[in-house]
Amino acid sequence: MTYMHIGKDFTPPDVEGKVTGAARYAEDFKKDGMVFARLLGSPIPAGRVVSIDASAALAIPGVLGIFTADDLPPAPPPSNPALAKEWVTYIGQPILAVAAESDHLAEEALSKIVVEYQRRPFVVDPLDTLTEGGPDPYPNGNTLIRNAGEAAAGTTASGTDVGRVKWSIDQVAAFRAGREPVGAQFGDEWSYGDVAARFAECSTVIEEPFVTIGQPHHSLESRTGMAYWENGKCYFHGSLQSHTVGHDALSAMLEIDPANLVFINENTGGGFGSKIFPYPMMAVTGRFARKLNRPVQLRITRAEEFYIGSARSGMQGWIKIGLKDDGRVGAVDVAIVNDAGSGGGGSASSSAEHISIMFQPEAMRFRGLAMYTNTTPRGAQRGPGQNEMAAVLAPMIDKAANLAGVDRVAMRRLNAPRMDGKIGARQGGISSSYMPEAIDKAAQMFNWDQKRSLPREISATKVRGIGVGQGFHTAGSNGYDGLIRIAPDGTIYLHTGVGNLGTYSYAGVVRAAAEALQCDWDNCVVVHGHGDLNLPHSTYQGGSNTMFTETRSSHVAALDVIQKLKEIAAAEFGGAADDYSIGGERVFRTSDSSKGMSYGEAAQKAIAMGGKYSGMEYPDDIHRTTVRSVQAMQGTGLIGVAKDTLPRSGAVPGMAIAFCEIELDKETGKFDIVDYTAVAECGTVVHPKGLRQAMNGGGIWGFGMAGFERHVYDPQNGLPANVGLYQSKPPTYLDVPVHMNTAGNDMPDPQSPVGARGIGEPAQGCAVAALMSAIADALDGHLFNRTPVTADMIINHVAQNGFNTGNLKTNTF
Amino acid sequence: MDVAPQETLAHTLRYKLGLTGTKLGCNRGECGACTVLADDVNIYACSTLTHEVKNRAVVTVEGLRAADGTLHPVQAAFIEELSPACGFCTAGQVMSAVALLKANPRPTREEARLAMSGNVCRCGAYDHYLNGVMRASGQLS
């Protein structure tokens, strides 16, 4: 299909501001009378606050006050409180905030505050608390219980509670040693098909343990907010990756009517899942400002970002995979214990979902358990569950394929989802899949057939490895609102409540509206980022969700505009709306184009006609956020507004396939990625440069997960050892290939009006999988069974020092 | 302007001069988001005392445009290559690229990678920044 805008590169309106410094982030805003707040973190991993003495701090001239848990609604476990008191559960957990006339004074005040703590036992390894007699991270237990409708009083996490699960010493010992923990209790289980019968039909069966270690998000813009109150309204400059979808939640945190919140967030310095929705410290910013009756800026440090900036959940697990003679996956059995940190639910079921769609096993069983530890709270991080499973699964799949005598790529293509692909426990359908075609395209780009025959030995110390891997994430939803205004001068304002998390999707999605309206992009204004700019209720931005979901809502708003344009023209020139067409930013009679008017003239008519044409009336099914926005624009032009009620069925799969070639130095344990090639299976490519950004950036994240990034906690005192960037450690220019070769499969999804699906998370999953596959290939198929694979692990393996990969140790060194 | 002895250049630029294009990603010399030029050399403003640059020519990202408002070639190239992602590190990337091209107007991609390696991009837009450097140096059409 030939498009005007879809599939064409464009310059997003915010990019110039980013290269000139004009783009403003939350910390860049100032307000007269603004004061600076700082947080005091817990020095202990578990306990309770006995007393706080802030008298010396408050005596410092210019120190304005403190804010503690007593200033907030109670938040018993498993809520992640903004400020802790009774349940201190990790080092660095915020205990209080102090505000002063300057940031230096605030920091000086922190040093004068004396907090008395009562200690409790703590634990940093999920299997330690799972063992009978082991310490619990909370006084009342060690695991998340989902009991919808029975939430503990005062909890913010509806339908959850803290429970206790223990395994016998033998069960934990078996699990640590890489065997199935027979008879052990799990919190989450599902299966389909006759697993035992399908395994019996398999000629190749492998069993492997695996460990993935959590890692912090470390968004480069550390969490920042600046809030002030005027005439009962809270104006909040924040840093979220979504925008309007978080409006009601932030209002609730501040206990105000949503109509009295103006959230401003034009640019966000990274989120990666950690800023999808408002996070706890935002309650402190807004409420402290109200308490002091002064504008308050609360910005956290890089180290605090490690503690409260969220992190990926780690996994300790066991898997059994069966292949039939022809290489098809007959059965899979997988058991996962997630490290949920001091808060979070784990993502084991999503991990299993990755297996179910990428390899379409005939039968499968999943068992999962999320254990709390006294480590930093966990949350969504780029493809939670799926991507860490992609990482450890790839070398195991390679092993199974090699044992079965099937080429690794051919095996993946054979098992890849087709249009009739199934997913997860219920074996539901998917919106579309052209994954076999994507595999073929990527294999050709990488030249797999030629490279797999290359010698592994490069020199006396260097060996070559080539790898392949897949990524997946559900990538779309529906039911959100689109909103467009055509001004009397003909300017087309494309309103979106999508956040600006750095992918340019906020601009990409509204091009679906420009496409439908057949208008010049230069005549469009993208309206976003400020609550006073009348934004619609748009989707949350996480899970590769935006592109599919919001091209739909943009499209339906454009359809509403077009229908109104035709009705206005019919009222002016006679006939029925169906007698009219659009083109060249005019609406005209199809049989006589001289009978027509420009979009701007139609907008003037819309104002005169009133009613639905100028926003005086609006659909009953749009969200109250959208209603407020429409009401604010009544009578200012032609208003197009609609909720996405287009048909949708099945999961919307975002998928990707990657290939990796490395040169590994056996003397240093380091490797260079000399070729990275990846293809996105994400439907129609809407914005080619944006897609490359997503695929390349996801690739970098994959390399980080494979080789560098991890939590490290000292088990003796619960202290994290890597709170800084250089320790944690995100990849730099020197850790990644000098060129990256990525593309899109560009085959349309039938459930999107422009054929698009999302790709953000699979971009990482395919990369980590391909790199893990390449590392194993370079070392003659050796499985480390864990991520990251660090240089010391490689050296120890090469030196035959017996690195213990069977012991499922996580978080510790 | 009154500058305290312990005041960092990043603090002075951001909070006293209002030049907020210079970002603080780590405030401890790890990320490079605060990179500025001092006598054409790229430095971390978070780890430089303001008094250290007394009588030196300090240029921030806001000072790169020509007098007529034309963007610096690095800025224009970064737009063309869609180099920024979230953009928080971008000012630092721009300044390191400007410093590189002053010292080495036609770097190889590998040289550019080494020169830019003090600037972390958590979004992982390295390939796009390198494309921008190569375009700004006239080696990419």
Interface residues (C-beta under 8 A of the other chain):
Chain A: D9 T11 P12 D14 V15 E16 G17 K18 V19 T20 G21 A22 A23 R24 Y25 E27 D28 K30 H218 S219 L220 E221 S222 N267 T268 G269 G270 G271 F272 T301 R302 L501 G502 T503 Y504 K689 G690 R692 Q693 N696 G697 G698 G699 I700 W701 G724 L725 Y726 P730 P731 T732 Y733 L734 V736 V738 H739 M740
Chain B: G18 L19 T20 G21 T22 K23 L24 G25 C26 N27 R28 E30 C31 A33 T60 V61 E62 L64 R65 L71 V74 Q75 F78 I79 E81 L82 S83 P84 A85 C86 G87 F88 C89 T90 A91 V94 R109 E110 R113 L114 M116 S117 N119 V120 C121 R122 C123 G124 A125 Y126 D127 H128 L130
